[in-house]
Amino acid sequence: MLHSPFTAAFTPGTRFAQERGELVEVGTRVVGELKVPSGRIVVADPLTTSFDEPGGPLTLAAPRGVFPVEVALARFEDGDVRVACARVRFESSAPAVRWEVAVFEGEKPPVGDAIPGYGVDAGMGCFFDEQARGVVDEATSEAWLAAMEEKAVDTWTWHTAEVGAANVVMFSSGWGDGFYGSWWGFDAGGRLVELVTDFEVLLGPRCERFELPLPLPRGRVRHPLLEEHDVTMRAPLLSRTAVILGGKGRARVELSDGSPVQMKRKGEARHYSWEKTPPGARLVVAVIVGLEPLDVV
């Protein structure tokens, strides 16, 4: 199952190359100490969780004790900083070399590429032991938000709060809302050494490409890749230097000689245009067919 390169993500100074060559450099920071009295850990959005009746814990039991929670911070060339991954480190002396997807109690094992995880609606993720039970009312949530606002750095934040017999360590979730999976990490001897939630910041698009001669014939453009990945494409009637993409899938276009192409969104459609078509240039259509880890440079 696909996930970020966790070992590299938690190695400060590691640089990753995005698809177009822009670099991302990672750093790390410990954001709290997680109390694990029962060994049954829950991963969730802390601001949409009912702590009096939280969702089920992960199936695998973790060591009991108090453990550091660390985030891998991805810094982009424009200065933006995002939490790429967050982990509970149960053992600091042995690195994880094998990863196993974390499944929730009562959940069926995943099939194929399906990844179990949790939904984020408030831009935050967290770890907590199932004994972190209590009434978290609106006033408490507002206090958490105020604390996170006070700590906010660049484009991320964090907070630790006591709840019941344990606590909750929370942190920004990558680009924000979404659905995120977690993985157990085991060392070479098979010992459980960490639990990581992947916010997919260090994953990039995996594309398949095809080229078309220019100018395009007016109207609907058909190609097996477009149809397979639910992308529509058409050339407008009144322009020979434009193309419109739609559908539920994702794709983009560029010119084969590297000439600039502008993109504007109009509703759900993406309008691509260029000033003129250079002699011999072709339209390169890149259909996004999945994700893959960014390359380490």
C-alpha positions as CSV (number, residue, x, y, z in Angstrom):
1,M,0.0,0.0,0.0
2,L,1.3,3.4,-0.9
3,H,2.5,5.8,1.8
4,S,5.1,8.5,2.2
5,P,8.8,7.6,2.7
6,F,8.6,7.7,6.5
7,T,12.2,7.2,7.3
8,A,13.3,10.0,5.0
9,A,10.4,12.2,6.2
10,F,11.7,12.0,9.8
11,T,15.4,12.6,8.8
12,P,16.0,16.4,9.2
13,G,17.5,18.0,6.2
14,T,16.2,15.5,3.7
15,R,15.2,17.2,0.4
16,F,12.5,15.9,-2.0
17,A,11.9,16.9,-5.6
18,Q,8.4,17.7,-6.7
19,E,7.2,16.8,-10.2
20,R,8.3,20.1,-11.7
21,G,11.6,20.3,-9.9
22,E,10.7,22.4,-6.9
23,L,12.4,21.3,-3.7
24,V,10.8,20.4,-0.4
25,E,13.0,20.1,2.7
26,V,11.9,18.4,5.9
27,G,12.6,19.1,9.6
28,T,11.2,17.6,12.7
29,R,9.7,18.8,16.0
30,V,8.4,17.1,19.1
31,V,5.0,18.6,19.9
32,G,4.0,16.7,23.0
33,E,4.1,13.6,25.2
34,L,1.3,11.1,24.7
35,K,0.0,9.2,27.7
36,V,-0.8,5.6,26.8
37,P,-2.2,3.9,29.9
38,S,-4.1,1.1,28.1
39,G,-2.1,0.7,24.9
40,R,-5.2,1.2,22.8
41,I,-4.6,4.2,20.6
42,V,-7.2,6.2,18.6
43,V,-6.4,8.4,15.6
44,A,-9.0,11.0,14.7
45,D,-9.9,14.6,14.0
46,P,-9.9,16.0,17.6
47,L,-12.3,18.8,16.8
48,T,-15.0,16.5,15.5
49,T,-14.6,13.6,17.9
50,S,-17.0,13.0,20.8
51,F,-14.6,12.1,23.6
52,D,-17.4,10.7,25.8
53,E,-18.0,8.1,23.1
54,P,-15.0,8.1,20.7
55,G,-14.6,5.8,17.8
56,G,-12.9,2.5,18.2
57,P,-9.1,2.3,18.8
58,L,-6.7,0.7,16.4
59,T,-6.6,-3.1,16.5
60,L,-3.0,-3.6,17.4
61,A,-2.1,-2.9,21.0
62,A,0.8,-0.4,21.6
63,P,3.2,-0.4,24.5
64,R,2.0,1.4,27.6
65,G,3.7,4.4,29.0
66,V,4.4,8.0,28.0
67,F,5.9,8.6,24.5
68,P,7.0,11.6,22.4
69,V,4.9,12.7,19.5
70,E,6.9,14.1,16.6
71,V,5.9,15.8,13.4
72,A,7.8,15.9,10.1
73,L,7.6,19.4,8.7
74,A,7.8,20.0,5.0
75,R,9.1,23.4,4.0
76,F,8.4,24.5,0.4
77,E,10.4,27.0,-1.6
78,D,7.7,29.7,-1.2
79,G,8.1,29.4,2.6
80,D,4.9,27.4,3.2
81,V,5.3,24.7,6.0
82,R,3.1,21.7,6.3
83,V,2.9,18.7,8.7
84,A,3.8,15.9,6.3
85,C,3.5,13.1,8.9
86,A,3.0,12.7,12.6
87,R,4.2,9.8,14.7
88,V,4.3,8.3,18.2
89,R,7.7,6.9,18.9
90,F,7.6,3.9,21.3
91,E,11.3,3.0,20.9
92,S,14.0,5.6,20.0
93,S,17.0,3.3,19.7
94,A,15.8,1.1,16.8
95,P,14.5,2.4,13.4
96,A,11.4,1.1,11.7
97,V,12.2,-1.0,8.7
98,R,8.8,-2.5,8.0
99,W,5.4,-0.9,7.8
100,E,1.9,-2.3,8.4
101,V,-1.3,-0.4,7.7
102,A,-3.2,0.4,10.9
103,V,-6.7,-1.0,11.0
104,F,-9.4,0.1,13.4
105,E,-11.0,-2.4,15.8
106,G,-13.9,-4.2,14.2
107,E,-12.8,-3.1,10.7
108,K,-12.3,-5.7,8.0
109,P,-8.8,-6.0,6.6
110,P,-8.3,-3.7,3.6
111,V,-8.6,-5.1,0.1
112,G,-6.4,-4.1,-2.8
113,D,-5.1,-0.5,-2.5
114,A,-7.9,0.6,-0.1
115,I,-6.4,2.3,3.0
116,P,-8.3,2.5,6.2
117,G,-8.1,5.9,7.9
118,Y,-10.0,8.8,9.4
119,G,-11.7,11.8,7.9
120,V,-10.5,15.3,8.8
121,D,-13.1,18.2,8.7
122,A,-11.3,20.7,10.9
123,G,-7.8,20.6,9.6
124,M,-6.4,18.7,12.6
125,G,-5.3,15.2,13.4
126,C,-4.4,13.6,16.7
127,F,-3.4,10.6,18.8
128,F,-5.0,9.6,22.1
129,D,-5.4,6.6,24.3
130,E,-8.9,5.2,24.5
131,Q,-8.9,6.2,28.2
132,A,-8.9,9.8,27.2
133,R,-12.6,9.9,27.8
134,G,-14.6,12.9,29.0
135,V,-16.9,15.6,28.1
136,V,-15.3,18.0,25.6
137,D,-17.9,20.7,25.3
138,E,-18.0,23.8,23.0
139,A,-16.1,25.9,25.6
140,T,-13.3,23.3,25.8
141,S,-13.1,23.1,22.0
142,E,-12.9,26.9,21.8
143,A,-10.1,26.9,24.4
144,W,-8.2,24.3,22.3
145,L,-8.6,26.5,19.2
146,A,-7.4,29.6,21.1
147,A,-4.3,27.7,22.3
148,M,-3.6,26.5,18.8
149,E,-4.0,30.0,17.4
150,E,-1.5,31.3,20.0
151,K,1.1,28.6,19.0
152,A,0.5,28.8,15.3
153,V,3.8,28.9,13.3
154,D,3.8,29.7,9.5
155,T,1.0,27.4,8.3
156,W,0.7,24.8,11.0
157,T,0.0,24.4,14.8
158,W,-0.3,21.9,17.6
159,H,-1.7,21.5,21.1
160,T,-1.8,18.9,24.0
161,A,-4.8,18.7,26.2
162,E,-5.6,16.5,29.2
163,V,-8.8,14.4,28.8
164,G,-9.9,11.9,31.3
165,A,-7.2,9.5,32.4
166,A,-5.0,10.4,29.4
167,N,-4.4,13.2,27.0
168,V,-4.8,14.2,23.4
169,V,-1.8,15.4,21.2
170,M,-3.2,17.3,18.2
171,F,-1.5,18.9,15.2
172,S,-2.3,20.4,11.8
173,S,-3.1,17.8,9.1
174,G,-1.0,18.5,6.0
175,W,-3.0,20.5,3.5
176,G,-6.1,20.4,5.7
177,D,-9.2,18.4,5.4
178,G,-9.1,14.9,3.8
179,F,-8.9,11.2,4.6
180,Y,-5.7,9.9,6.1
181,G,-4.2,6.5,6.9
182,S,-1.8,5.4,9.6
183,W,0.9,2.8,9.7
184,W,2.6,0.7,12.4
185,G,6.4,0.7,12.1
186,F,8.5,-2.4,13.2
187,D,12.2,-2.7,13.6
188,A,14.4,-5.4,12.2
189,G,13.6,-7.7,15.1
190,G,9.9,-7.4,14.6
191,R,9.3,-5.0,17.6
192,L,6.7,-2.3,17.3
193,V,8.6,1.0,17.5
194,E,6.2,3.7,16.1
195,L,2.8,4.7,14.8
196,V,2.7,7.2,11.9
197,T,-0.1,9.1,10.3
198,D,0.6,10.1,6.7
199,F,-0.9,13.4,5.5
200,E,0.3,12.7,2.0
201,V,2.3,15.9,1.6
202,L,5.3,13.9,0.4
203,L,3.3,12.2,-2.3
204,G,3.1,13.5,-5.8
205,P,0.9,12.8,-8.8
206,R,1.8,9.8,-11.0
207,C,0.9,10.7,-14.6
208,E,0.5,8.9,-17.9
209,R,1.0,11.1,-21.0
210,F,0.0,11.2,-24.6
211,E,0.5,13.8,-27.3
212,L,-1.8,15.3,-29.9
213,P,-1.0,17.3,-33.0
214,L,-2.0,21.0,-33.1
215,P,-4.2,22.6,-33.9
216,L,-6.8,20.3,-32.4
217,P,-10.1,19.6,-34.2
218,R,-12.9,21.5,-32.7
219,G,-15.2,19.8,-30.3
220,R,-14.8,16.7,-28.0
221,V,-11.4,15.1,-27.9
222,R,-11.4,11.4,-27.2
223,H,-8.6,9.1,-25.9
224,P,-8.7,5.8,-23.9
225,L,-6.7,7.4,-21.0
226,L,-9.2,10.2,-20.7
227,E,-12.2,7.9,-20.7
228,E,-10.6,5.5,-18.2
229,H,-9.9,8.2,-15.7
230,D,-13.2,10.2,-16.2
231,V,-11.6,13.3,-17.8
232,T,-13.4,15.2,-20.5
233,M,-11.5,17.3,-23.0
234,R,-12.7,19.6,-25.8
235,A,-11.4,22.3,-28.1
236,P,-13.6,25.4,-28.1
237,L,-15.1,26.5,-31.4
238,L,-13.7,30.1,-31.3
239,S,-10.1,29.4,-30.4
240,R,-7.3,27.4,-31.9
241,T,-5.0,27.9,-28.9
242,A,-7.1,26.6,-26.0
243,V,-8.5,23.4,-24.5
244,I,-11.0,22.8,-21.8
245,L,-10.8,19.9,-19.3
246,G,-13.6,18.7,-17.1
247,G,-14.9,15.5,-15.4
248,K,-14.2,14.0,-12.0
249,G,-10.7,12.9,-13.0
250,R,-7.6,15.1,-13.1
251,A,-5.3,16.0,-15.9
252,R,-3.3,19.0,-17.3
253,V,-1.8,20.0,-20.6
254,E,1.4,21.6,-21.7
255,L,3.1,22.3,-25.0
256,S,5.9,19.9,-26.1
257,D,8.4,22.8,-26.7
258,G,7.9,24.2,-23.2
259,S,6.0,27.3,-24.2
260,P,3.9,28.8,-21.4
261,V,0.4,27.6,-20.9
262,Q,-2.1,29.5,-18.7
263,M,-4.9,27.8,-16.7
264,K,-8.0,29.4,-15.3
265,R,-10.8,27.7,-13.4
266,K,-14.4,28.4,-14.5
267,G,-16.6,26.4,-12.2
268,E,-15.5,22.8,-12.3
269,A,-13.8,23.2,-15.7
270,R,-10.2,24.0,-16.2
271,H,-9.5,26.3,-19.2
272,Y,-5.9,26.1,-20.7
273,S,-4.7,28.6,-23.2
274,W,-1.5,29.7,-24.9
275,E,-0.7,32.8,-27.0
276,K,0.3,31.0,-30.2
277,T,1.3,27.5,-31.4
278,P,5.0,27.3,-32.2
279,P,5.9,25.4,-35.4
280,G,6.0,21.7,-34.8
281,A,4.7,21.9,-31.2
282,R,2.3,19.2,-30.0
283,L,-0.1,19.2,-27.1
284,V,1.1,17.0,-24.2
285,V,-1.8,15.7,-22.0
286,A,-0.8,14.4,-18.6
287,V,-3.5,12.3,-17.0
288,I,-3.1,11.8,-13.2
289,V,-3.6,8.1,-12.6
290,G,-2.5,7.9,-9.0
291,L,0.1,9.0,-6.4
292,E,3.7,8.1,-5.8
293,P,6.4,9.1,-3.2
294,L,8.4,12.2,-4.1
295,D,12.1,11.4,-5.0
296,V,14.8,12.1,-2.4
297,V,17.6,14.3,-3.9
